[in-house]
Amino acid sequence: MPPRKRTAPVTDADEPVPKRRSLRSAAARERAATAEVAPKPSRVEQHDDKESASKSTTKKASKTAPKNTASKASSKASSKAPSQASPKASLKEETKPEKAKAARDQSESPEVASIPVHNPDAPRHEGEWYWLMKAEPETRLENGIDVRFSIDDLRAKTEPEGWDGIRAYPELPLIISARNNMRNMNAGDKAFFYHSNCKEPAIVGIMEIVKEFSEDRTARQPGTPYYDPSATKEKPKWDLVHVEFRKKFAVQIGLKELRQLGAAGGPLENMQMLKQSRLSVSKVSEGEWKALCELADKKAKDAGLEHET
């Protein structure tokens, strides 16, 4: 309801000064003047006042009512929803992916630079020892992944390469021997790179052991070529060493030629790789190493070629 109009206030200048007016008459006159300035509201005005007050009350009630209704509805919905998880259950569900990720992070291969060169558990030996290590240069799928790796692949590496993949197969004694051979390697040892399980198996070059054995964490990584579910963080089980490319022979030394040299009385008569042909990591004596390096040099000279370094 719009505010009532008010008359302009009466000032002393507008109103004439009463002549000899008594206090009672003056008060009566003042009351009459006040009544004229602020008349009583009519019945319509009083009805309007009551209606506006009731409307404002109704508006306030309508504003607060949806909140109460919504809260009641939400409480009913929450009480009727059987699949709503408790805070403890939701916390467990949230932590499951985090635990799985933590487990993967723990099994992921560490940065090569963080792996120490020397392992205090590796037996120490004087001077260089020599080895022969096999890899497959042609495509072969293991657990759905191509595991081919050639000396050219090693040469292309910009950091030390982990020699992984030594696992448990039916030839368990041979696998244990290969693993133990790697554990006996010292940084600075040399190894022949041997292309295996291909059309022309052969010694194709030389690499150097630059980091002594450490855990092969790919054994604990599902989806990798040589995943072993029996390997755990507490019992690592499988190891690897890190190697670097040193030389690719101009002319390779084939398996047929190696067997000829391994005949009785030959320089390779006692070569471990020829005695245990399925051994993937084998020991090479100093005499055998020298004989094979001289042969590689002679073959390169006869062909008019040089080794690639």
DATA-V214383 format. One record per residue. N is the residue number from 1. D_LAST is the distance of its C-alpha to the last C-alpha in whole Angstrom. Layout:
n=[N	N]
d_last=[D_LAST	D_LAST]
This chain:
n=[1	2	3	4	5	6	7	8	9	10	11	12	13	14	15	16	17	18	19	20	21	22	23	24	25	26	27	28	29	30	31	32	33	34	35	36	37	38	39	40	41	42	43	44	45	46	47	48	49	50	51	52	53	54	55	56	57	58	59	60	61	62	63	64	65	66	67	68	69	70	71	72	73	74	75	76	77	78	79	80	81	82	83	84	85	86	87	88	89	90	91	92	93	94	95	96	97	98	99	100	101	102	103	104	105	106	107	108	109	110	111	112	113	114	115	116	117	118	119	120	121	122	123	124	125	126	127	128	129	130	131	132	133	134	135	136	137	138	139	140	141	142	143	144	145	146	147	148	149	150	151	152	153	154	155	156	157	158	159	160	161	162	163	164	165	166	167	168	169	170	171	172	173	174	175	176	177	178	179	180	181	182	183	184	185	186	187	188	189	190	191	192	193	194	195	196	197	198	199	200	201	202	203	204	205	206	207	208	209	210	211	212	213	214	215	216	217	218	219	220	221	222	223	224	225	226	227	228	229	230	231	232	233	234	235	236	237	238	239	240	241	242	243	244	245	246	247	248	249	250	251	252	253	254	255	256	257	258	259	260	261	262	263	264	265	266	267	268	269	270	271	272	273	274	275	276	277	278	279	280	281	282	283	284	285	286	287	288	289	290	291	292	293	294	295	296	297	298	299	300	301	302	303	304	305	306	307	308	309]
d_last=[102	102	104	107	108	110	113	112	113	116	117	119	120	121	123	126	127	130	133	135	133	133	130	130	131	128	126	127	126	123	122	124	121	118	119	119	116	114	116	115	113	115	114	112	110	110	109	106	105	105	103	100	100	100	97	95	95	94	91	90	90	89	86	85	86	83	81	83	83	79	78	81	79	76	77	78	75	73	76	75	72	71	67	67	64	65	63	62	61	59	57	56	55	53	51	50	47	46	46	44	42	42	41	38	37	37	35	32	28	28	26	23	23	27	25	26	23	25	28	31	32	29	30	28	27	26	23	20	21	19	19	18	19	20	19	21	19	22	25	28	30	31	34	33	30	27	24	22	18	15	11	11	14	12	9	12	13	14	16	16	17	20	20	24	26	27	31	34	35	38	35	36	35	32	31	32	30	27	28	29	26	24	27	26	23	22	20	17	17	14	15	14	14	17	18	22	25	24	25	22	21	18	15	12	10	9	10	12	16	17	20	23	25	27	29	28	30	30	32	35	34	36	35	31	30	31	34	36	39	40	37	39	38	41	39	35	35	31	28	24	21	18	15	11	8	6	5	6	9	10	13	14	17	20	23	25	24	23	27	28	26	28	31	34	33	29	26	26	29	29	26	27	25	27	30	30	28	29	27	24	23	24	23	22	23	22	23	22	18	18	20	17	14	17	17	14	13	17	16	13	16	19	17	16	13	9	6	4	0]
